[in-house]
Amino acid sequence: MKIRFEKYDNNWVNSFHNIKTELLETIGFLKPKIEHIGSTSIDGLSAKPIIDILVGLDFEYDLDKTLEPLMKESYVYFEIFNESMPYRRFFVKHKVSPIELSIPKLIRTPEDIPSSTIEHSQRLAHIHILTIDSEHWTRHIAFRDYIRAFPEVKKEYQQLKENLSKQEWIDGNEYNMAKNNFIKREEKKAIDWYERISKY
């Protein structure tokens, strides 16, 4: 498979704000902090047209309080990832109801994971729910702000994505691994930079 990229689209910001409003209506009782992250949050950067949203909660014991409300609103909950990332709850919001795509609202086993490219093309957003004081929250925010602040890094990232988009991949995970060296290197710089500027 090839990874589909699109040129930066201002509508990605609008989509984020619409989903943010919906999330606040659904889990606002937890007083979440909601941030637009990933490539669609960076002006001028090409991206897979799926909005990455980071939801920060104050307490880890509140993570599971998001499950029932979000599944009720047709967000698909990938419980299967909890074992490898127990600090996160991961949801997918589709452009249409999961029922129309013949996928369950709860993904517990590998057999439940949708394999069709049609399903993936219907993804509107990925929702990552974490505690706001975690290293993982800081890592995502720092990397976003760092790429926004340094045009030369954004240019290098754009070139990497363009090169990778020409190749064939087994799946999205294999593609992500190909970006790993760049991301890990720049994440370390980003966190150092972010922690410095946060002191002022």
N, C-alpha and C positions, 0 to 999 in steps of 0.2 A: 504494500500500500504506500501511497505518497501522502505526505502531510499537506493539507490544503491551507494555504495562507492567503490572507487578504490585506490589501493596503489599509493603513489606518483609516478608521471611519468614525466621525464625530458621533454617530448614532450609538456607538458603544457606551459612551458616557451617559446618554439618555437611558439606555437599557439598564445600566447600573442603578441609576436613580429610581427608575420604576420598580426594580426588584428590591432595592433598599426600602422603599415605601411599603411594599408588600411584606417584607420581613419584619419591619417595625410593627405592622398591624398584627402579625402572626405571633411573634415572640418578643414583642416590645416589653412585656411584663418582666423580662430578664434584664432590661436596660442594657442591651448590647451596643458595642461600638462597631460600626460597619464600614469597611474600607474596600475600595476598588483596587485590586492588585493585578499582577501579571502583565503581559504585553499589551492587552487591550486598554490598560490604564495609562500607557505611556504615549504621549502625543507624537505621531510620526512613525511609530514602530509597527511593522507588519505583524500580524498575529493570526493564530487560529481564531475564528470568530465565535469564541466561547468566553463569556465574561467570568473572570475569577473574582470571587467575593470572599473577603475575610470577615468573619463575625467574631468579635472578642467578647468574652464573658468574664465576670469578676471571679467566679468560683468554678472549680473543676466539677463539683457535684451538681452544677446546673447544666452540664453538657447534655445529659439524657433527658432533661426537661424540654429540649427542642424537638425530640423525635416525633411524638404524637402530633403536635400542632403542624409541623412541616409536612409530614406524610399525609395529613388530612387535607392539606392544600396542594396535593399532587407532586410534592418534591420526592424524588426517589432516594431512599436512604441506603448507602452502601456500608452496611454493618460489617461486611467481610473485611474491610480495611482496619477495623478496630484492633485486631490482634497485632498488626505491625505498627500501627500508630494509635495507641490507646489514649493519647492526649487530644485526639481530633475526632470530630464527627463530620462525615463527608456526605453531601447531598448533590444531586443533579436536578436542575430545573430544565424541562424540555419546552419546546415551542408549542407542543400539543400535549394532550393528556397521555400519561403512560398507558392507559387502557387502549388508546388508538395505536400505540406502538407494540402492544402485546407484551409489555414488560411489567414485572411486579413492582410495587412501591418499596419493597424491602428485599435487598440483595444480600443473602446470607452465605451462599456457597458459590464456588466457581461456575457451577451449572446455571446459576441464576443470572450471571453477568451477560448482558445482551452482546451478541457477537456481530450483529448486522451493522453494516456501514450506514444504513438508513437511520438507525437509532442514533448513531454518533452525529450524523449531520443535523439531527433534530435537537441537539443539546443547545440550550440557550445560556446556561450558567452552571458553574461549579461553585458550591458553597462549602467553605472550609470553616468549621467552628472550633475555636481554640480558647484557652484562657488568655486574657490580655497581658498578663505579666510573664508569659512563657517566652523562652528563647525562640520558639518557632514564630510567634507573632512578630517579635523584633526582626527576625531574619527576613520575613516577607516585606515588612514595611521599609526596612533599611535598603533592601535591594531595589525596590520600586523607586524610592526617593533618590538613591544614588544614580540610577540610570537616567532619571529625569534631570539630575543636576550636571551630569558630565556627558556632553554631546559626543565626544570621541568614543566613549564606552558604548553608547547607544548605537553609534555607527558600526562598531565592531560586532555588536550583537545582531544588528540587522543583516550584516554580510554573512555571518554564520548561519542565520536562519534561512537566508536565500540559498546558500550552498546546500544545506541539508534538505531543503524542499525539493531539490532535483533528484534525490536518491529514493530508493525503495526501502520500506521498513516493514518488519514483521507486524509491528503494532506501535501504538503511541508510546509504550514504555521503552521500546528500543530507541525510538527517536529521542526521548528525554535523556536516555543514557548518553547519547551522542553529544548533547549539550552540556553534560555534567561537568567536564573539565573547566569550561568557560564559567559556568555558573558558580561552582565552588570557589574558583579563584577570585571572582568578582564579589561574591557574597562576603568573603573574609574582609576585603577592602571596604565593602559597603558597611558592614557592622562596625568596623573601627571608625570609619568616617561618621556614621550615624551617632555613635556613642560620644564622639568628641563634640559634635554640634549640639547634641541634646543637653550638654552641661551648661550651655549659655542661654 
